[in-house]
């Protein structure tokens, strides 16, 4: 877990912070295998046994004052009693990671039986836009070929297509078979039949290690929908304009419901790679791209803000469905036309995925980007919580997550790789600021609870299962980093402690947040 503060010495009070003109906050890369200096965490087990403060719920750490029967919280100062079990544990501090390091990673017990835990298999689904060009499909095929090389043996892979219809491929037989279901043109209607009734999910998801050649053969059969198919299927669009028949919204909704039926059984996490060649313009979730340009001016809309907010909550609502289904959605848009990413972005961002935009297929790095993404280790079903000592508090949080609806400063992350970084800015809790007493320094604690899929070879190495067993296992872990910062007595001490990269990262987030909530004219006139 790498944590980089914009200033390593915090401002003394609100006036010092305001007068400095510097953003005050941190960037956090929670699944990074090392800290910002290359240090490794101290590993252990018994994450559920770690003492927590009765007042602020912070975890016990090396900055806490430990007595024979109690401990004082380093964040809020509350005196907490120790259980008899922890009194016995702490009599041998060398065996307790939380006594040895402020950066720890502890295994947590999994809920459910061991048999259920062993059913975890990585699941990947490609959803390919057929309302596209040959060049787009060739690029997509190359990207998926690269993805197949990056996937670990034992992974499950499904191939789906969408246009004015949804296609599901069965590649487990001698030849690829596709079954189609037509998408209703009316944006108020959904599919007339569930995808599970079109093709059982376990027939759709094929083992990569035994079906790679058949998946490749299925990819070679992909062809763009013809102009006749589009005319017949899509019909006439708005104001008599022929639409392209790209039913992306309905396809995503159907796939999420399809996969969600087996969440926690066949898979613990599924990733959907959506390849899009233009704006969704058919069925539920279609977007009106005519607002791009000068058209909106005649309607009296604010020209500065017309393209920044989403035009429909459809994809934000769909992201909530993805979260409930345990599905992370990555969108790869290859287009040079206006696609209204302001509306589409929520599906990827809030489900823990990424959004990639390529202007044309010729010089696109899509295959390399997808291979690199799948080659990285990742965690899923993550919960990120930041706590501070009582003098200051988190302000805004920035990143690809969705906030907990009940608890403040808790972020849920469906999928998090080792490069995923989140940012927080800070505010003072009062006008007094920090104490000038050197023994009372600002403290920050970041807790990151996550799950990883452990391949069978890793389990056999540790002696947990036989080498012949081909099932994956889940591990739930708790990673905690506690940091103590100094304070700047003078403004030059504050400037001397600046981390330029952290400042730039936080500034970009703050500017983007302001740009999406304030009219551009506000910035031009100020």
N, C-alpha and C positions, 0 to 999 in steps of 0.2 A: 504494500500500500504506500504509494508515493504521495506526500502532502507537501505542497509548496505554498508558502504564505507570500502575499505581495510585499510585505515588510516583515523581516524576522524580528524586529523590535516594534511592538505595537505602540500606537499613539497613546499618550497619557490620559487624555480626556477628549470630549467631543470638540472642543475648540481647536485642540492640536490636530485632530483628524481633519476638520473642515479647512483649517488654514494651510495644511500641507498640500491639498489638491490631489492627493493620492487615493486610489481606490483601496479599500481595506477589506481583505478577505483571503480565501485560500482556494487552491485547486486540489482536487482529490482524484487519484487514480486507484480505486479500491482493489482491483484484482491484479494489479502489478505485483510480480513475484518478489520485488525488493522495495525498499524505501527510496527516497530521492537521492540518497547517498550510496545506494547499492547494498545496503544491509538487509540480511535475511530475517524473517520473523522467527521467533522461537515457537516450535510446534509442540503440540501436546493433545491430550484428550480431556474429557470431563468439562466441556464448555458449559454444560448445564449446572455445574457445581460452583461456578464463579460467583463470588458474593457481589451483591448489587446494593446501592445506596437506597435506603428506605424513603428518602426525600426526592432526589432527582433521578434515581434509577441508573446512575452511572455505574460502570463496572469497577471493581477493585483493580488498582494498578500500582506501579512502583512509586508513584508520587504520594500515595496515601500514607498516613501515619498509622503504624500498626502497634497495637498494645497486646497484652496477653489475652484479653477476652473481647476486644473490640477494635475497630478501625475508624479513622476519620476520613471522610470523602475529600478528595483533592479538588473537587469542583465546587461543592457547596458548603463543605466544612461540617456536615452532619456526622455525629458519632453513631456508629452502627455496631450492633452486637455480632459476634461470630458464632456460628453453629459449632457443636462439638465435633462434627466431621471436619470442618475447616480448621478448627484449632489443632486437630491432629495432623492435618495436611501441612499447615504452615510451620509445624515444628521441624519439618524437613524441607526448607525453602529450595534446596537444589532440585527437588523433584516437581516444583510448581512453576510453570512458565511465567505466570503473572507476577511471581516474586523475582524473576531473573531479568525480565525485559519489559519495556513499555510497548513493544510491538510483538503481538502474539497471534497465533492461529491455532484454534482448538477445534477438535472434532466434536460434533453434537450428536446425540442419539436420534435416529430416524424414527418417525412415527410409522406404525404398521408393522406387519410381520416381515421377516427377512425374505420370505418368498416373494412378497409384493415388491420389496426393494430391488430384487434381482431382475425384475421385468423391464428395467429401464433400457431403452435402445434409442440412439439418436435418430430422429426423423427429419427428413428434408423433402420439401415439395417445391417443384418448379411450376409456376403459372405463367404461361407464355402467351403473349398477345399475337393472334393471327390476323388481326386487322392492320397489317403492317406490310413492309416491303421485303423482298428477298434478301436485301443487304442486312436488314435488321435481324432476320431469322438466322442468317449465316453467323452473325456476331453472337447471337444468343446460343446457338449450337456450340460454338467454340468455347463460350463461357461455361456451359454446362459440362462439356468434356473436361475442362480444367477442374471443375468442381468435383466430378467423379473421381479424379485422381487424388484429390485432397481428402475425400471422405474416408473415415476409418472403416475397416472390415466390420461387418455386423450392423452398419447403419442401414436404415430403411429409406428408400427414395420413391417418390411419386411424381408422375408427369401429368400435368393438366394444361389445357389450352382454353382460351376464351376469345370470343368475338361477339356475334349475335347468338352464340351458343357456347356451352361449356363442354369440353371433351375430357374424358378420363381414360387413361391408358392402362391396360393390363399387359405387363411385360413379363409375366411369369410363365406364360405358355410358350410354345415353339415359335409363334410369330406374334408381333404386337397387335393388340386389339384395342380399338377406341370406341367408347360409347358416348353419345352426345345427348344433351338435353338443351332444348331451346330456351332462351331467356325472354321473358315477357318484355315487350317494348315499353309498356306503361311503367313509369317510375314508381307507381304506388303498389305494384304487384311484385311478388317474389316467385321463385321457381315453383312449377306445378308439382314437383316431386323432389323428395330428399335425395341427395347424392348417395347416401347409404343404400337406397333402393335401386339406384342405377348400377352401382358396383360396390360390393362390400369393401370396407376400408382395408382389411388385411389382404384383399386381392389387389387393391390399388397400390399399396406400399410394398415394394419389392426389395429383398436383401441385395445390397450393392455388391457384396463379394461373389455372389453366384449369378447375378443378373446384369452385370455391367455391360456385356456385349449386347444383350437384348435392349437395354436402355439406350445404348448408342444407336441400335437399329431403329428404335422408335423415334429418336431425334431426327434421323435422316428422312423420316416420312413427313415431317412438318412442312406445310406449304401455306402461303398466305391465302386468305379467303378471296375468291374471285370477285370481280365487280358485279357479276350477276348475283352471287350469293349475298353480297352486301345490299344490293338494291332490293332483293326479295326479302331478306331477313330484317334489314333495318328500316326499310320504307322511307317515308318522308319525315324530316325532323322539324325543327322550329322554323316557322314562317316559310315552309315549303323547301327548306334547304336540306339536301340529302346528307344524312349523318353517316358516320363511318361504321357503326355497328360494333362499338367497343364496349362491351358490357362488363367493365372492370369491377364496379361496385357490387353487382349481384354475384359475380364469380368469387370475389373475396369473402363476401358474407356466407355464401354456400360452403366454401372450403373451410372456413373457420368453424362453422357448425359441424361439418363433416369430421374434422380432426378432433374437435372438442368432445365428441362422443366417446373417445378412447383415452382422453387425458387422465393420467394417473394409472393407466392399465398397460396399454401398448407402449406408451411413451411418457416421459416426464417433461420433455420440451420438444416442440416442433418448430422448425424454421421454414417459412415460406419465402421463396425468392420470386418476386413479381416483376416480370419484364414487360415494360410498357413503351409503346411507340408513339403515343399521343394522348390527348385528354380523353377521359371516359365520356362517351357521348350517347350511351344507349342504356335503357333500363334504369333501375334505382341507382342513385349515386352519380348520375350523369351531370356534367359541369357545363355551364354556359360560358364558353371562351370568348364570346362576342364582347364581353366587358373590357377586353384588352384593347388598348388604343384610345381613340377619341370618342368611341360610341357612348361611353358613360357620361360624357360632359353634357350632352343634350338632356340628360335626365336629372341634372342638378346635383349629381354626386360630387363629393370632394375628390378632386383629381389626385390629390396627394395620398389619399388613403384607399382608393378604390381597389387596388390590387393586393394590399397587404393582409387584410383579414380574410378568413375563409368565407366562401359564399354559401356553404351548407354545413350543418353539423354532422352529416352522414358519416364521414370518415373518422371524426372524433368519437362518435358513438360506436363505430365499428372497432376502434382501438380497444374500447372497454370489453367488447366481445372477445377480441384476441387475447386480452389479459386473462379473462375467465377461462378461456380454452387452453391456456398455456402455450400460446403460439406467438412467436416473434416474426414480424413481417419486415423484410428488406425490399425496398422498391428501387429498381434500376430503370430509369427513364432515358430512352435514347431518342431524342427528338429536338428539332430546332424551332418548333412552333410553341406557342403559349399553351401550357398544360395545367396551369393553376395549381402549382405545387403548394401554395398557401393553404389549399383545402386538403390536398393529399398527404401533406407532411405528418399529420397527427397519427395516421395509421401506422407509420413506421416509428416515429419518435416515441409515442406513448406505449408502444408494444416492445420497446427496447431495441428496435432495429435501426437501420440506416437508410438514408435517401441519397441516391447517386443520380446525377444528371450528366448526360453526354450529349453534345450538340449534334454529332453525326457518327455513323458507324465506322467511317474510314479510319479515323485516328483515335478510336476509343480504346481505353485500357481496361474495358470491362472484364475480359478473361483473367487478366493479371490481378485485378482488384478482388474478384470473387475467390480466386485461389488463395490469395493472401488472407482474406477474411476467414476462410475455412481452415487455414493452417494455424490460426491462433488458438490458444486455449481459451475457453470461455466458461463462465459460471452462469447459473440461471436461478430463477425464483429468488432473487436477491432483495434484501432489505438494507437500506443505508440510513444510518441515524447519526446525526452530529449533535454533540452536547458541548456546552461551554461553561466556564465558571460564571458566577452570578453577576459580574460587573458588565458583561457584554452578552450579545445574543445574535443568532443568525438572522440575516435579513432575507434576501431573495436567494433561491437555489436555482441553478441553471444546469440543464443536461437532458439526456434522453431517458426520462423516467416519468412515472405518474405519482403525484403526491397522495399520501394516505388520507382518506376522507375523514378520519377520526382524530389522528394524532398529528401535532405540529412537528415540523422538521424531520419527518419520516418519509423517505422516498422508496418506492417499489421499482425494481428494475427486472424486467423479464429475462433479458440476456445481456451479459456484461463481459466483454473481452478484456485482455490485459492492457489495452490502450485506451479504453473508455474512460474519459475524464469528466468530472463534474465540478462545478464552481459554486462558491458561497460568498456572499458579502456580509459584513458584520455591522452591527449598530451597537451603540452603548445602551445599557439598560437604564442608566440614569445620568445626571449631569455631573456627578462626582468623578467618574472615571475609575482608573486603577489606583491602588494604594502605592505609596512611595516606599513601603516596606519591602525590602528585597526578598523576604521570606513569603510574600503573598503575590506570586506571579500569575499572569493569565494562564489558564489551562484549557486545552481543547482535547476532546475525546471523540473518535470516530469509530463506530461499530458497524461491521459489514457482515451480515449473515447470508450465506449463499450455499448452493448445491452444485456439485460437480459430478459428471458421469465418469466412472473409473473403468477403463478397459479391462478385460479379463486377464491380460498379460501382467498388468500392474498388480492385480489381486494375487495371481499365482506366485509372483515374485515375493510378495509379503506373506505367502503361506495361507491366505484366506480361502482360496478355492483351488481346485485342481487345474492344471494347465489346459486340460482338454475341455473345460467348461467354457462355453462361448457366450455366456450372458454377461451383460454389463451390470455394474453396481452403482448405487447412488451413495454419495457422502455429503452430509450436511455439516458445514463448518462455520465457525465464528471467528472473524478476524478483527482485532481491536488495536488501535493505535492511539496512544495518549501522548500529547506533547505539551511542554511548558515553554512559554515565550517570555522574553524580557520586555521591558518598556523603555521607550526613548524619552530621556529627560529633556532633550533639546531637539529642535527641528533638524539640525544637521545629523544627529544620530539616526533619525527616522529616514532621511534620504540616503544615508550610507548603507542602510539595511535593505534597500529595495532589490527585489528580484524582477528584472525587466520582463522576462517571459511570463511570469505569473501575472504581472500588472497588465500586459497586453491581452492575455487570455481573458481575464476578468472584464477588461474594458470592452472587448468585442461582445461578450455576452450582455453587458449592460447597455451598450449602444443598440444591439439588435432588439433587446427587450423594449427599450424606449421607442425605437422606430416602429415597432409593431403596435404600440399603444398610443402614440402621439402622432399628429399629422406632420408630414415632412416640412410644411411651412413653418412649424414651430422652430425647427433647427435652422432653417434658412434665415429667419428673421432675428434669431438670437445671436 
